[in-house]
Amino acid sequence: VFQLNGFSPLALGRADEPGPSSPMAYGCADEPGLSWDKQACVDELQSRGVAWLPFEEDAMADLAQIFRNMPDIEELFEETADGTFYGCEVPSPRGSARFILNKSAISENMRWLWAHDDETLALFDELARKANLLSVLGDVDGRVGDLMLYAASFIIVKGTKLEDKETLRHADMGHRRIPRGSSFTCLASLADLPGSVGGLQFWPWESPLYIEPVTSLSRNAPAHLHKYRPGKFVAFDGKLKHRTEPFEYEHLLGDAGSGPSACCDAYEASGHLRVLVSLAFASSEAPLSRYNHKMLRKQTCHEEALIRQSPKREVDIDSELDTSDSDAECKKGAVGRGRG
């Protein structure tokens, strides 16, 4: 365990064995039956701001094992119920992985476990490499060799229900000086999830939501929906509006030990946990890196959560933190927005 400048550490957990794997294909985020090649996926990100990218499930094995090594989840939620930040250290294939835990400002059911140091973030780098994420994302705006992984986390939703008021529409990198195509969030689930468990609601570029000036039509634009599946990252532009889908879990009946019923059984056995891996990519260009860093710090809220500095960064004397293209509702703070 390690101590966070006066914050209490959490104990180590126990490990289990990793599970099976299977490959998937590129495709449209809200039509997963539609698949295509890498270039079409890049086109989808350019034209709509969102798509899904495949990876072999074995690529997630190390991070899945690390999460299984976490302290008791009930303890994690109880100890941070008052908004206190905690650090925890768990066994990993490369020694120890260290995380900073923080909660949502508007939901008791959500927590983030942010990578604390570069050794831990390197484990997420490895997943990004195996999934070939930088190659695809870099082609969206001619940024191959420019994009870098700034931060990463596990996002945990615990419980059988997430109400509408607990999750707010927002853009992860909503600063007006950050252009489209220069930052991306990639999210993937650690396990199969029942169909009734919350996915990702998103508003693609063609949505009336982005019409200016704002009208009642744009404000009430309907969301599209992506349901998380193992072996598939949903990748979306940092400027894309999205939120966690509100939900109420229902157990689907079926043959015991197979299909939807087995998925529900596993979800219930986990303590009703929806766990995502979240990767935050952005440009390393000096003029952009300071805005990327500050927008991500608003999400982590604690300086002990690692956000990498770009090797090209400039000294930041007086950059604006204005997020004029974000919803007004986001003024409550990024940590409470129900990201993912």
Disulfide bonds with the S-S distance in Angstrom:
none
